């Protein structure tokens, strides 16, 4: 026993090789592999949730665009007339949504900085004015579509009566020209009635000089002559009080003026007077803002829209002539005071009835 211990001690001291067993050899091999390759890796993958969501959204959007393009091509090939209406309707929805966001932004800015309507720049004033009219027209459609299943009837009415029920965003380019011509023909029907009333009140003018100017102006217009600016401004006193002041207008005259301004004439007299005064005041405020901006800053479409609002059928008149007419209107409007707005109201007829290009 003692001899075996001495032999093992000598082997350890002199490095004698002791052959290990097969079990020990396998363990040594596994340890060496572990040291060479490092710790074993986890089999789980760690991906970013945000990257997954973004890639999914981009995939869905791309597929939606492809499907939408195929659908548009299908409609264009097999249902061309319906495709035109569909395209106009979708563009109209986008435009009215953009108008709503812009109007909200303007109103928010007015509220934050305590700005009144008449203090806004011209384009923002005009945008709010037009958006209010569009919302009023859409509100009627919303009311009649409230009953159950009435929305199907509303779609039919929109298709049959687009001029009466839809705003300009949902008109085709051809409809825009045709409908504006129809509206101008309707307001042009009131021009003879308004001019006839002006002739009737001439004897009621107390000042002899003003009576002469009024007679001369009516004669020029009846003979097809476009009046000069000074001819109209010379009568401002007649339109500030009796007999042609805003408070002295009769019911029939207010109904005719309402039709000339494309406002409904089927209201009581006090409401007609209020609407005419409000509408004319807004136009007067727009004119002051436009004079600050300058007519030269307006685009061709803005010029034609401004002229049409003030009584001129600008759809068939050259842009330069529209700018000239709008300049004449601004000279008259910016010279008037608030008490003389009745003259601006009648100016819708006086300045536009015989302008070159309006008589066809």
C-alpha positions in Angstrom: 0.0 0.0 0.0 2.8 2.4 0.9 4.7 1.4 -2.2 1.8 2.3 -4.5 1.4 5.7 -3.0 5.1 6.4 -3.6 4.8 5.4 -7.2 1.8 7.7 -7.7 3.7 10.6 -6.1 6.7 10.1 -8.4 4.5 10.1 -11.4 2.9 13.4 -10.4 6.3 15.0 -9.7 7.9 13.9 -13.0 4.9 14.5 -15.2 4.4 10.9 -16.0 1.4 10.5 -18.3 -1.6 8.8 -16.9 -4.0 7.7 -19.5 -7.5 8.8 -18.5 -10.6 6.7 -19.0 -13.0 7.2 -21.9 -15.5 9.0 -19.8 -13.0 11.6 -18.7 -11.8 12.1 -22.3 -15.3 12.9 -23.5 -15.8 15.5 -20.8 -12.5 17.2 -21.7 -13.5 17.4 -25.4 -16.8 19.1 -24.5 -15.1 21.6 -22.2 -12.6 22.5 -25.0 -15.4 23.0 -27.5 -17.2 25.3 -25.1 -14.1 27.3 -24.5 -13.5 27.6 -28.3 -17.1 28.6 -29.3 -18.1 30.6 -26.2 -21.4 30.4 -24.3 -24.4 28.9 -26.2 -26.7 31.5 -27.9 -30.3 32.0 -27.1 -32.7 30.7 -29.8 -35.2 33.6 -29.3 -35.2 36.6 -31.8 -35.6 40.2 -30.4 -37.3 42.5 -33.1 -38.5 46.1 -32.6 -42.3 46.4 -32.3 -42.2 49.9 -34.0 -40.4 48.5 -37.0 -43.0 45.7 -37.3 -45.9 48.2 -37.2 -44.3 50.5 -39.8 -43.6 47.7 -42.2 -47.1 46.4 -41.8 -48.6 49.9 -42.4 -46.4 50.5 -45.5 -47.4 47.1 -46.9 -51.1 47.8 -46.4 -50.9 51.3 -48.0 -49.0 49.9 -51.0 -51.6 47.1 -51.5 -54.4 49.6 -51.1 -53.0 51.9 -53.8 -52.6 49.0 -56.2 -56.2 47.8 -55.6 -57.5 51.4 -55.9 -55.7 51.9 -59.2 -57.2 48.7 -60.6 -60.6 49.8 -59.4 -60.3 53.2 -61.1 -59.1 51.6 -64.4 -62.1 49.2 -64.2 -64.6 52.0 -63.8 -63.0 54.1 -66.5 -63.2 51.3 -69.0 -66.6 49.9 -68.3 -68.6 52.8 -66.7 -67.0 56.0 -68.1 -69.9 58.3 -67.2 -70.2 57.0 -63.7 -66.4 57.2 -63.4 -66.5 61.0 -64.1 -69.2 61.5 -61.4 -67.2 59.3 -59.0 -64.0 61.2 -59.6 -65.7 64.6 -59.1 -67.4 63.4 -55.9 -64.2 62.1 -54.4 -62.3 65.3 -55.3 -65.1 67.3 -53.9 -64.9 65.5 -50.6 -61.2 66.1 -50.4 -61.6 69.8 -51.2 -64.4 70.4 -48.7 -62.3 68.6 -46.0 -59.3 70.9 -46.8 -61.6 73.9 -46.6 -62.9 72.8 -43.2 -59.4 72.4 -41.9 -58.4 75.8 -43.2 -61.5 77.5 -41.8 -60.8 75.9 -38.4 -57.2 77.2 -38.5 -58.4 80.7 -39.3 -61.0 80.7 -36.6 -58.5 79.4 -34.0 -56.0 82.1 -35.0 -58.8 84.7 -34.6 -59.7 83.4 -31.2 -56.1 83.3 -30.0 -55.2 86.8 -31.2 -58.6 88.4 -30.7 -59.0 89.3 -34.4 -62.3 90.4 -35.8 -63.6 89.3 -39.2 -63.0 92.6 -40.9 -59.4 92.6 -39.7 -58.4 89.4 -41.6 -56.5 89.4 -44.9 -58.6 89.3 -48.0 -58.1 85.6 -48.8 -58.9 84.5 -45.3 -62.1 86.7 -45.3 -63.2 85.3 -48.6 -62.5 81.7 -47.5 -64.6 82.1 -44.4 -67.5 83.8 -46.3 -67.6 81.0 -49.0 -67.2 78.2 -46.4 -70.2 79.5 -44.5 -72.3 79.5 -47.6 -71.2 76.0 -48.5 -71.9 74.7 -45.0 -75.4 76.2 -45.1 -76.1 74.4 -48.3 -74.8 71.1 -47.0 -76.8 71.5 -43.8 -80.0 71.3 -45.8 -78.9 67.9 -47.2 -78.0 66.7 -43.7 -81.4 67.6 -42.4 -83.4 65.8 -45.1 -81.3 62.7 -44.8 -82.0 62.2 -41.1 -85.1 60.0 -41.4 -84.5 56.2 -41.9 -83.6 55.2 -45.5 -83.8 58.8 -46.6 -80.2 58.9 -47.6 -81.0 56.8 -50.7 -83.5 59.5 -51.7 -80.9 62.2 -51.0 -78.4 60.6 -53.4 -81.1 60.5 -56.1 -82.0 64.2 -55.5 -78.3 65.1 -55.7 -78.0 63.4 -59.0 -81.1 65.0 -60.4 -80.7 68.5 -59.0 -76.9 69.1 -58.6 -77.2 72.9 -59.1 -79.7 73.3 -56.3 -78.4 70.8 -53.8 -74.6 70.6 -54.4 -71.8 73.1 -53.9 -69.3 74.0 -56.6 -66.8 71.4 -55.3 -69.1 68.7 -56.6 -69.8 70.2 -60.1 -68.0 69.0 -63.2 -66.1 71.7 -65.2 -68.9 71.9 -67.7 -71.5 72.2 -65.0 -69.6 75.1 -63.3 -69.9 77.2 -66.5 -73.5 76.2 -67.2 -74.7 76.7 -63.7 -73.0 80.1 -63.3 -74.7 81.2 -66.5 -78.1 80.0 -65.2 -77.6 81.9 -61.9 -76.6 85.1 -63.7 -79.6 84.8 -66.0 -81.8 84.6 -62.8 -80.3 87.7 -61.2 -80.4 89.5 -64.5 -84.1 89.2 -64.6 -84.3 91.6 -61.7 -82.3 94.3 -63.4 -85.2 96.0 -65.3 -87.3 96.0 -62.1 -84.5 97.7 -60.1 -83.8 100.3 -62.8 -87.6 101.0 -63.1 -87.8 101.7 -59.4 -84.9 104.1 -59.6 -86.8 106.1 -62.2 -89.9 106.2 -60.1 -88.1 107.7 -57.1 -86.5 110.5 -59.1 -89.4 113.0 -58.3 -88.9 112.2 -54.6 -85.4 113.5 -54.6 -85.5 117.0 -53.0 -82.3 118.4 -54.5 -82.7 119.6 -58.1 -79.1 118.8 -59.0 -79.3 115.3 -57.7 -82.6 114.8 -59.6 -80.8 115.8 -62.8 -77.8 113.4 -62.1 -80.2 110.6 -61.4 -82.2 111.2 -64.6 -79.0 111.4 -66.6 -77.7 108.2 -65.1 -80.9 106.2 -65.8 -81.0 107.5 -69.4 -77.5 106.4 -70.0 -78.1 102.9 -68.7 -81.4 102.6 -70.6 -79.5 103.4 -73.8 -76.8 100.8 -73.1 -74.0 103.1 -72.0 -71.7 101.9 -69.2 -71.7 104.7 -66.5 -68.5 106.4 -65.4 -67.4 106.2 -61.8 -68.0 109.9 -61.1 -71.6 109.5 -62.4 -72.3 106.9 -59.7 -70.5 108.6 -56.9 -72.3 111.9 -57.6 -75.5 110.2 -56.3 -74.2 108.9 -53.0 -76.3 111.4 -51.0 -79.5 110.0 -52.5 -78.6 106.5 -51.2 -77.6 107.6 -47.7 -81.2 108.7 -46.7 -84.6 109.2 -48.2 -85.7 107.9 -50.7 -83.0 105.2 -51.4 -81.3 104.7 -48.1 -81.1 101.1 -46.7 -83.9 101.9 -44.1 -86.2 103.5 -46.7 -86.3 100.6 -49.3 -89.7 99.1 -50.0 -90.4 95.4 -49.8 -90.7 94.9 -53.6 -87.4 96.7 -54.1 -85.7 94.6 -51.5 -87.0 91.4 -53.1 -85.6 92.5 -56.5 -82.2 93.4 -54.9 -82.1 90.0 -53.1 -82.5 88.2 -56.4 -79.8 90.4 -57.9 -77.5 89.3 -55.0 -78.5 85.6 -55.4 -80.3 85.7 -52.0 -83.7 84.2 -51.3 -86.5 86.8 -51.7 -89.0 84.7 -49.8 -88.6 86.2 -46.4 -90.3 88.9 -44.3 -89.3 92.5 -45.0 -87.3 92.9 -41.8 -85.3 89.8 -42.6 -84.7 90.8 -46.2 -83.4 94.2 -45.0 -81.1 92.5 -42.4 -79.7 90.0 -44.9 -79.1 92.7 -47.6 -77.4 95.0 -45.0 -75.2 92.1 -43.7 -74.3 90.8 -47.2 -73.4 94.3 -48.4 -71.3 95.0 -45.3 -69.3 91.8 -45.9 -68.6 92.8 -49.5 -67.6 96.3 -48.4 -65.2 94.8 -45.9 -63.8 92.4 -48.6 -63.3 95.4 -50.9 -61.2 97.2 -48.3 -59.1 94.1 -47.7 -58.7 93.6 -51.4 -57.6 97.2 -51.9 -54.8 96.7 -49.4 -53.8 93.5 -51.1 -54.0 94.8 -54.6 -55.8 93.3 -57.6 -52.5 92.4 -59.2 -51.9 89.8 -56.5 -55.0 87.8 -57.4 -54.9 84.7 -59.6 -57.1 84.7 -62.7 -59.7 82.4 -60.9 -59.8 84.7 -57.9 -60.4 87.7 -60.1 -63.3 86.0 -61.9 -64.8 84.8 -58.6 -64.6 88.3 -57.1 -66.3 89.8 -60.2 -69.1 87.2 -60.2 -69.8 87.9 -56.5 -70.2 91.6 -57.3 -72.7 91.1 -60.1 -70.6 90.6 -63.3 -70.9 87.4 -65.3 -67.2 86.9 -65.6 -67.3 83.4 -67.1 -67.2 84.7 -70.7 -65.1 87.8 -70.2 -61.3 88.1 -70.6 -59.2 88.3 -67.5 -57.9 91.8 -68.2 -61.3 93.2 -68.7 -62.4 91.6 -65.4 -59.5 93.2 -63.6 -60.4 96.6 -65.1 -64.0 96.2 -64.0 -63.0 95.1 -60.5 -60.8 98.2 -60.2 -63.7 100.4 -61.0 -65.8 98.6 -58.4 -63.1 99.1 -55.7 -62.8 102.8 -56.5 -66.5 103.2 -55.8 -66.7 100.9 -52.8 -63.7 102.3 -51.0 -65.2 105.8 -51.4 -68.4 105.0 -49.6 -69.2 105.2 -45.9 -71.3 102.7 -43.9 -74.4 104.9 -44.2 -74.0 104.9 -48.0 -74.0 101.1 -48.5 -77.3 101.2 -50.3 -75.4 102.7 -53.3 -73.0 99.7 -53.2 -76.0 97.4 -53.2 -77.5 99.1 -56.3 -74.0 99.2 -57.9 -74.4 95.4 -58.6 -76.8 96.5 -61.3 -75.5 100.0 -62.2 -71.9 98.9 -62.9 -72.5 95.5 -64.5 -75.6 95.8 -66.7 -73.9 97.4 -69.7 -70.3 96.3 -69.3 -68.6 95.2 -72.5 -69.0 91.5 -73.0 -72.0 91.0 -70.7 -74.7 91.5 -73.3 -75.0 88.4 -75.5 
